[in-house]
Amino acid sequence: MRNLIVPLLLSAVVVLVVLVALDTPVSAIAAAVVTLAGFVTVIIASRDSFERQLQTLARKTRGRLEGIPPVTSSEDDTLEEVATLEGAIESLHARLAAQNAQLTQEARTLTAVLDGMIEGIWITDAAGNVVRHNDALRGMLQPGGADIVGQRPLALIRNEELHEAVMRACREGTSSRLELTLEGLFPRTLSIRVTPLGKDLPGSAAVFHDVTELRRLEKVRKDFVANVSHELRTPITAIRGYAETLQSGALKDQEMAPKMVEIIHRQSERLSELVEDLLELSRLESRELQLKIAQVPLAVAASRAAETVKPKAAGKNIHLELHVPQNLVARGDERAVEQVLLNLLDNAVKYTPAGGRVDVFGTLEDGRCVVRVKDTGLGIEPKHLSRIFERFYRVDKGRSRDMGGTGLGLSIVKHLMGAMGGEVKVESQPHVGSVFVIFLPVATPEAASG
């Protein structure tokens, strides 16, 4: 519009000057002055309109920044310059909105990825303050209601080594690996890698791996290997020692040779039992043992287990009696149930002094089959009760080995009961006796038909 007004105004001024120079009549000059005043009025009106349109455009632009929807302008004649400027702003806003939407989506994707990781992650600024973290880290550190963002590493984890690793990553750009244990109600062992963010990004990142279970399994493995080695060493040493003695000339000793051969035989049987128990336990833990779930008459299973241990009980003058109803039928694996009862009865006879008593009671309680193996043996102190189902755990190591135990029987019982959907418990008093209780599901017609 300015391109139109300026030439018209210039033309009117030129005409006025020419009329004055030519001594034109006053009426003509007056007409020219009026025309010039009209042009001036148009210019002033155009300027006011231009200012109003600029103000309107400014309000629209601020409104977009604040997220306010644009309002349609009431101006009928928008200046070309203002229209061009408004178009440019619209185009810029559209591009910025698209870029902002893309950045928002990328941020949401990154947050989802971080929160979906099982590893804990935090990111710090150049001063070592945490500026971002994922959900897994909060679960590992368990800071309660405190906010992790804005905290220093030393305030979150009281460990100087971690704090120094973060500072080295921020200042020197070096990476570190460390492992630490968090004390508390539930101790955790964390493996941590601290790295700088990058050459052009100040700060550091730390990735936390919870290796608590891994370290526990490593300890279990080491303890297991140590226990197996110790248990195997005893019979192997005895067999080798007596065999070498026989080779050295004792074989001709008519009195000692048979005794040594008997010891070798007994230790070889113990070695065989240990290997069989280890294989059985391995199959149970790896779930390679396929159980055949069916109806199991507990009276029959208890009778078969008792027949096996009766010679040992008779040798110690132990009275063994069964009190299991014929109609008590459980749901489980017949072989597994017999093995459980055999292990419990064998332990009861083994640790009951001569002249004692072992009883087996079977009942139906709260919809479950319950079998109790009660003895009048040495009993178990309360401090041992929570651990007697662990592999190789012995209340009295010397006594157990002297009696021929492998230390795996009760662990096998626990695994077999768990595989059949049952459980095993123990009640005991020192010098009074013990009661081992197994619980099994009751057999149903559906189970029988299946």
C-alpha positions as semicolon CSV with decimal commas, in nm:
position;residue;x (nm);y (nm);z (nm)
1;M;0,000;0,000;0,000
2;R;0,292;0,231;0,072
3;N;0,406;0,183;-0,287
4;L;0,069;0,329;-0,400
5;I;0,036;0,616;-0,150
6;V;0,385;0,763;-0,197
7;P;0,354;0,818;-0,577
8;L;0,005;0,971;-0,538
9;L;0,122;1,206;-0,265
10;L;0,427;1,305;-0,468
11;S;0,208;1,375;-0,773
12;A;-0,028;1,600;-0,567
13;V;0,264;1,801;-0,429
14;V;0,407;1,850;-0,780
15;V;0,069;1,969;-0,912
16;L;0,035;2,216;-0,626
17;V;0,383;2,357;-0,688
18;V;0,315;2,395;-1,063
19;L;-0,016;2,576;-0,999
20;V;0,150;2,822;-0,765
21;A;0,435;2,882;-1,005
22;L;0,199;2,954;-1,294
23;D;0,000;3,203;-1,088
24;T;-0,307;2,982;-1,116
25;P;-0,640;3,110;-0,981
26;V;-0,704;3,074;-0,612
27;S;-0,987;2,828;-0,665
28;A;-0,756;2,589;-0,845
29;I;-0,494;2,621;-0,573
30;A;-0,758;2,561;-0,310
31;A;-0,867;2,250;-0,492
32;A;-0,511;2,128;-0,499
33;V;-0,470;2,201;-0,126
34;V;-0,786;2,006;-0,049
35;T;-0,658;1,719;-0,255
36;L;-0,326;1,731;-0,071
37;A;-0,506;1,735;0,267
38;G;-0,703;1,433;0,158
39;F;-0,388;1,249;0,075
40;V;-0,239;1,343;0,413
41;T;-0,554;1,216;0,585
42;V;-0,529;0,890;0,392
43;I;-0,167;0,857;0,496
44;I;-0,248;0,912;0,865
45;A;-0,538;0,665;0,847
46;S;-0,316;0,413;0,673
47;R;-0,050;0,453;0,942
48;D;-0,304;0,396;1,218
49;S;-0,437;0,088;1,037
50;F;-0,081;-0,038;0,993
51;E;-0,009;0,005;1,365
52;R;-0,333;-0,171;1,460
53;Q;-0,255;-0,464;1,232
54;L;0,097;-0,490;1,370
55;Q;-0,039;-0,491;1,726
56;T;-0,291;-0,759;1,631
57;L;-0,014;-0,966;1,472
58;A;0,200;-0,926;1,786
59;R;-0,089;-1,047;2,006
60;K;-0,142;-1,347;1,780
61;T;0,228;-1,433;1,795
62;R;0,239;-1,407;2,177
63;G;-0,078;-1,612;2,198
64;R;0,078;-1,890;1,993
65;L;0,379;-1,895;2,225
66;E;0,143;-1,930;2,523
67;G;-0,069;-2,193;2,350
68;I;-0,375;-1,970;2,293
69;P;-0,567;-2,055;1,973
70;P;-0,545;-1,770;1,714
71;V;-0,850;-1,540;1,668
72;T;-0,963;-1,446;1,317
73;S;-0,881;-1,081;1,243
74;S;-1,171;-0,835;1,189
75;E;-0,962;-0,616;0,954
76;D;-1,119;-0,598;0,607
77;D;-0,815;-0,455;0,434
78;T;-0,494;-0,612;0,558
79;L;-0,182;-0,434;0,445
80;E;0,032;-0,636;0,207
81;E;0,339;-0,601;0,423
82;V;0,149;-0,716;0,732
83;A;-0,002;-1,006;0,541
84;T;0,342;-1,110;0,419
85;L;0,485;-1,087;0,769
86;E;0,193;-1,285;0,914
87;G;0,243;-1,554;0,651
88;A;0,611;-1,581;0,737
89;I;0,528;-1,610;1,109
90;E;0,265;-1,878;1,033
91;S;0,519;-2,075;0,832
92;L;0,782;-2,043;1,107
93;H;0,531;-2,146;1,374
94;A;0,430;-2,452;1,173
95;R;0,792;-2,559;1,138
96;L;0,862;-2,502;1,506
97;A;0,547;-2,696;1,603
98;A;0,653;-2,990;1,387
99;Q;1,004;-2,989;1,534
100;N;0,866;-2,961;1,886
101;A;0,630;-3,254;1,826
102;Q;0,921;-3,463;1,697
103;L;1,138;-3,373;1,996
104;T;0,852;-3,453;2,235
105;Q;0,801;-3,793;2,074
106;E;1,174;-3,868;2,090
107;A;1,183;-3,766;2,457
108;R;0,884;-3,992;2,534
109;T;1,046;-4,280;2,348
110;L;1,373;-4,231;2,536
111;T;1,189;-4,218;2,870
112;A;0,997;-4,536;2,785
113;V;1,319;-4,715;2,690
114;L;1,499;-4,605;3,007
115;D;1,208;-4,696;3,235
116;G;1,174;-5,032;3,061
117;M;1,530;-5,133;3,146
118;I;1,605;-5,354;3,444
119;E;1,936;-5,173;3,493
120;G;1,933;-4,853;3,693
121;I;2,060;-4,541;3,516
122;W;2,139;-4,189;3,628
123;I;2,281;-3,892;3,436
124;T;2,465;-3,608;3,605
125;D;2,564;-3,258;3,501
126;A;2,923;-3,134;3,493
127;A;2,914;-3,070;3,870
128;G;2,806;-3,429;3,945
129;N;2,442;-3,351;4,033
130;V;2,186;-3,606;3,912
131;V;1,968;-3,451;3,642
132;R;1,785;-3,761;3,521
133;H;1,724;-4,123;3,619
134;N;1,494;-4,415;3,538
135;D;1,243;-4,609;3,748
136;A;1,475;-4,907;3,804
137;L;1,727;-4,688;3,987
138;R;1,467;-4,575;4,239
139;G;1,385;-4,939;4,308
140;M;1,752;-5,018;4,367
141;L;1,837;-4,720;4,585
142;Q;1,500;-4,703;4,766
143;P;1,539;-4,339;4,873
144;G;1,189;-4,331;5,022
145;G;1,008;-4,010;4,946
146;A;1,326;-3,817;4,864
147;D;1,378;-3,696;4,510
148;I;1,685;-3,830;4,330
149;V;1,712;-3,542;4,081
150;G;1,939;-3,266;4,209
151;Q;2,119;-3,494;4,456
152;R;2,492;-3,560;4,468
153;P;2,610;-3,923;4,438
154;L;2,745;-3,916;4,793
155;A;2,404;-3,812;4,927
156;L;2,234;-4,106;4,755
157;I;2,497;-4,375;4,819
158;R;2,746;-4,333;5,102
159;N;3,042;-4,456;4,905
160;E;3,350;-4,245;4,839
161;E;3,470;-4,468;4,554
162;L;3,148;-4,409;4,355
163;H;3,160;-4,035;4,422
164;E;3,520;-4,015;4,301
165;A;3,437;-4,219;3,990
166;V;3,159;-3,975;3,899
167;M;3,387;-3,676;3,952
168;R;3,662;-3,829;3,737
169;A;3,413;-3,893;3,458
170;C;3,290;-3,533;3,474
171;R;3,631;-3,364;3,501
172;E;3,876;-3,598;3,331
173;G;3,650;-3,795;3,097
174;T;3,759;-4,135;3,234
175;S;3,541;-4,445;3,280
176;S;3,532;-4,666;3,591
177;R;3,389;-5,001;3,705
178;L;3,315;-5,086;4,065
179;E;3,101;-5,316;4,278
180;L;2,950;-5,223;4,612
181;T;2,700;-5,359;4,862
182;L;2,411;-5,152;4,996
183;E;2,334;-5,241;5,354
184;G;1,983;-5,236;5,496
185;L;1,681;-5,457;5,548
186;F;1,734;-5,610;5,203
187;P;2,108;-5,583;5,120
188;R;2,191;-5,543;4,752
189;T;2,510;-5,591;4,557
190;L;2,544;-5,350;4,265
191;S;2,788;-5,359;3,974
192;I;2,832;-5,003;3,844
193;R;2,990;-4,859;3,530
194;V;3,050;-4,483;3,526
195;T;3,129;-4,312;3,193
196;P;3,151;-3,953;3,063
197;L;2,863;-3,841;2,841
198;G;3,086;-3,737;2,553
199;K;3,335;-3,479;2,428
200;D;3,070;-3,216;2,354
201;L;2,835;-3,302;2,642
202;P;2,932;-3,214;2,999
203;G;2,847;-3,461;3,274
204;S;2,848;-3,836;3,328
205;A;2,627;-4,145;3,313
206;A;2,620;-4,445;3,548
207;V;2,462;-4,785;3,481
208;F;2,371;-4,998;3,786
209;H;2,338;-5,378;3,756
210;D;2,179;-5,562;4,050
211;V;2,402;-5,871;4,088
212;T;2,271;-5,974;4,431
213;E;2,119;-6,300;4,309
214;L;2,420;-6,374;4,090
215;R;2,659;-6,337;4,383
216;R;2,430;-6,551;4,599
217;L;2,426;-6,825;4,335
218;E;2,804;-6,805;4,305
219;K;2,833;-6,856;4,679
220;V;2,588;-7,147;4,666
221;R;2,790;-7,303;4,384
222;K;3,118;-7,261;4,572
223;D;2,967;-7,401;4,891
224;F;2,815;-7,690;4,696
225;V;3,145;-7,779;4,528
226;A;3,325;-7,754;4,863
227;N;3,064;-7,972;5,037
228;V;3,058;-8,233;4,760
229;S;3,437;-8,247;4,757
230;H;3,441;-8,293;5,134
231;E;3,169;-8,559;5,130
232;L;3,338;-8,752;4,850
233;R;3,681;-8,725;5,008
234;T;3,582;-8,918;5,323
235;P;3,472;-9,248;5,159
236;I;3,735;-9,224;4,885
237;T;4,010;-9,175;5,143
238;A;3,884;-9,474;5,344
239;I;3,859;-9,698;5,036
240;R;4,205;-9,601;4,913
241;G;4,363;-9,637;5,255
242;Y;4,229;-9,984;5,327
243;A;4,295;-10,101;4,971
244;E;4,660;-9,991;4,998
245;T;4,684;-10,165;5,334
246;L;4,553;-10,486;5,181
247;Q;4,798;-10,453;4,893
248;S;5,085;-10,406;5,140
249;G;5,035;-10,754;5,288
250;A;4,726;-10,727;5,507
251;L;4,536;-10,937;5,253
252;K;4,701;-11,244;5,407
253;D;4,585;-11,149;5,755
254;Q;4,287;-11,380;5,806
255;E;4,152;-11,172;6,092
256;M;4,193;-10,813;5,964
257;A;4,143;-10,865;5,590
258;P;3,768;-10,943;5,609
259;K;3,711;-10,639;5,831
260;M;3,895;-10,413;5,587
261;V;3,701;-10,552;5,292
262;E;3,378;-10,489;5,483
263;I;3,480;-10,126;5,546
264;I;3,567;-10,081;5,179
265;H;3,228;-10,223;5,082
266;R;3,042;-10,002;5,329
267;Q;3,225;-9,689;5,212
268;S;3,162;-9,774;4,847
269;E;2,790;-9,803;4,924
270;R;2,801;-9,466;5,094
271;L;2,977;-9,323;4,789
272;S;2,713;-9,474;4,562
273;E;2,431;-9,330;4,774
274;L;2,591;-8,986;4,764
275;V;2,623;-8,995;4,385
276;E;2,263;-9,116;4,345
277;D;2,135;-8,841;4,574
278;L;2,335;-8,579;4,381
279;L;2,192;-8,702;4,052
280;E;1,840;-8,707;4,195
281;L;1,875;-8,356;4,332
282;S;2,017;-8,234;4,001
283;R;1,721;-8,379;3,810
284;L;1,477;-8,217;4,052
285;E;1,639;-7,874;4,039
286;S;1,665;-7,879;3,659
287;R;1,307;-8,014;3,636
288;E;1,423;-8,306;3,422
289;L;1,235;-8,551;3,646
290;Q;0,888;-8,608;3,497
291;L;0,634;-8,681;3,768
292;K;0,322;-8,885;3,692
293;I;0,046;-8,724;3,895
294;A;-0,225;-8,971;3,996
295;Q;-0,406;-9,113;4,298
296;V;-0,167;-9,233;4,568
297;P;-0,306;-9,444;4,859
298;L;-0,094;-9,316;5,145
299;A;-0,139;-9,631;5,354
300;V;0,023;-9,836;5,076
301;A;0,305;-9,584;5,025
302;A;0,379;-9,570;5,398
303;S;0,375;-9,953;5,422
304;R;0,627;-9,990;5,138
305;A;0,860;-9,729;5,290
306;A;0,833;-9,895;5,631
307;E;0,921;-10,238;5,489
308;T;1,251;-10,096;5,365
309;V;1,358;-9,951;5,702
310;K;1,220;-10,232;5,923
311;P;1,549;-10,430;5,926
312;K;1,739;-10,122;6,046
313;A;1,470;-10,048;6,306
314;A;1,474;-10,409;6,428
315;G;1,852;-10,398;6,462
316;K;1,816;-10,104;6,706
317;N;1,507;-10,249;6,876
318;I;1,299;-9,950;6,760
319;H;0,922;-9,998;6,754
320;L;0,785;-9,883;6,415
321;E;0,406;-9,850;6,379
322;L;0,179;-9,709;6,106
323;H;-0,153;-9,528;6,167
324;V;-0,258;-9,433;5,814
325;P;-0,625;-9,490;5,709
326;Q;-0,677;-9,703;5,399
327;N;-0,912;-9,447;5,246
328;L;-0,664;-9,159;5,271
329;V;-0,574;-9,097;4,906
330;A;-0,354;-8,809;4,794
331;R;-0,284;-8,657;4,454
332;G;0,083;-8,694;4,362
333;D;0,349;-8,916;4,210
334;E;0,353;-9,264;4,363
335;R;0,729;-9,310;4,341
336;A;0,798;-8,958;4,475
337;V;0,562;-9,002;4,772
338;E;0,726;-9,333;4,863
339;Q;1,071;-9,175;4,840
340;V;0,966;-8,885;5,065
341;L;0,828;-9,122;5,329
342;L;1,133;-9,350;5,298
343;N;1,373;-9,058;5,355
344;L;1,175;-8,935;5,657
345;L;1,145;-9,284;5,809
346;D;1,513;-9,360;5,746
347;N;1,612;-9,036;5,924
348;A;1,374;-9,110;6,212
349;V;1,522;-9,457;6,266
350;K;1,877;-9,331;6,213
351;Y;1,857;-9,059;6,481
352;T;1,640;-9,244;6,732
353;P;1,836;-9,422;7,008
354;A;1,797;-9,796;7,057
355;G;1,469;-9,894;7,220
356;G;1,290;-9,583;7,087
357;R;0,973;-9,548;6,884
358;V;0,873;-9,421;6,539
359;D;0,508;-9,365;6,443
360;V;0,345;-9,258;6,117
361;F;0,005;-9,085;6,139
362;G;-0,217;-9,000;5,844
363;T;-0,518;-8,766;5,858
364;L;-0,730;-8,534;5,646
365;E;-0,704;-8,169;5,758
366;D;-0,847;-7,857;5,592
367;G;-0,895;-8,037;5,263
368;R;-0,538;-8,172;5,249
369;C;-0,379;-8,509;5,319
370;V;-0,141;-8,481;5,615
371;V;0,118;-8,741;5,714
372;R;0,325;-8,705;6,031
373;V;0,644;-8,904;6,095
374;K;0,707;-8,885;6,469
375;D;1,013;-9,019;6,651
376;T;1,153;-9,022;7,003
377;G;1,501;-8,933;6,883
378;L;1,760;-8,675;6,977
379;G;1,557;-8,380;6,851
380;I;1,677;-8,061;6,685
381;E;1,756;-7,726;6,844
382;P;1,535;-7,434;6,728
383;K;1,829;-7,249;6,567
384;H;1,871;-7,534;6,316
385;L;1,507;-7,581;6,213
386;S;1,504;-7,316;5,941
387;R;1,808;-7,466;5,765
388;I;1,774;-7,843;5,786
389;F;1,624;-7,863;5,436
390;E;1,936;-7,703;5,282
391;R;2,178;-7,922;5,089
392;F;2,451;-8,072;5,307
393;Y;2,332;-7,887;5,616
394;R;2,392;-8,100;5,924
395;V;2,288;-8,035;6,282
396;D;2,577;-8,249;6,408
397;K;2,825;-8,309;6,126
398;G;3,027;-8,575;6,301
399;R;2,720;-8,766;6,418
400;S;2,554;-8,751;6,075
401;R;2,858;-8,885;5,892
402;D;2,909;-9,162;6,147
403;M;2,549;-9,270;6,083
404;G;2,597;-9,275;5,707
405;G;2,394;-8,971;5,605
406;T;2,466;-8,790;5,278
407;G;2,319;-8,456;5,390
408;L;2,088;-8,445;5,088
409;G;1,786;-8,647;5,201
410;L;1,577;-8,362;5,343
411;S;1,666;-8,134;5,050
412;I;1,532;-8,403;4,814
413;V;1,217;-8,428;5,025
414;K;1,158;-8,053;4,999
415;H;1,205;-8,050;4,620
416;L;0,980;-8,353;4,567
417;M;0,703;-8,203;4,780
418;G;0,725;-7,874;4,593
419;A;0,707;-8,053;4,257
420;M;0,384;-8,225;4,367
421;G;0,222;-7,906;4,492
422;G;0,274;-7,998;4,856
423;E;0,496;-7,885;5,141
424;V;0,695;-8,021;5,433
425;K;0,739;-7,883;5,784
426;V;0,918;-7,990;6,099
427;E;0,853;-7,961;6,472
428;S;1,118;-8,068;6,718
429;Q;1,239;-8,047;7,076
430;P;1,590;-8,144;7,185
431;H;1,604;-8,478;7,371
432;V;1,231;-8,530;7,312
433;G;1,198;-8,606;6,942
434;S;1,095;-8,467;6,607
435;V;0,781;-8,464;6,394
436;F;0,814;-8,419;6,018
437;V;0,484;-8,327;5,853
438;I;0,403;-8,347;5,481
439;F;0,097;-8,194;5,317
440;L;-0,043;-8,319;4,984
441;P;-0,353;-8,233;4,778
442;V;-0,647;-8,469;4,817
443;A;-0,716;-8,688;4,516
444;T;-1,036;-8,600;4,332
445;P;-1,247;-8,800;4,083
446;E;-1,136;-8,557;3,810
447;A;-0,771;-8,631;3,888
448;A;-0,837;-9,001;3,881
449;S;-1,012;-8,988;3,545
450;G;-0,738;-8,762;3,401
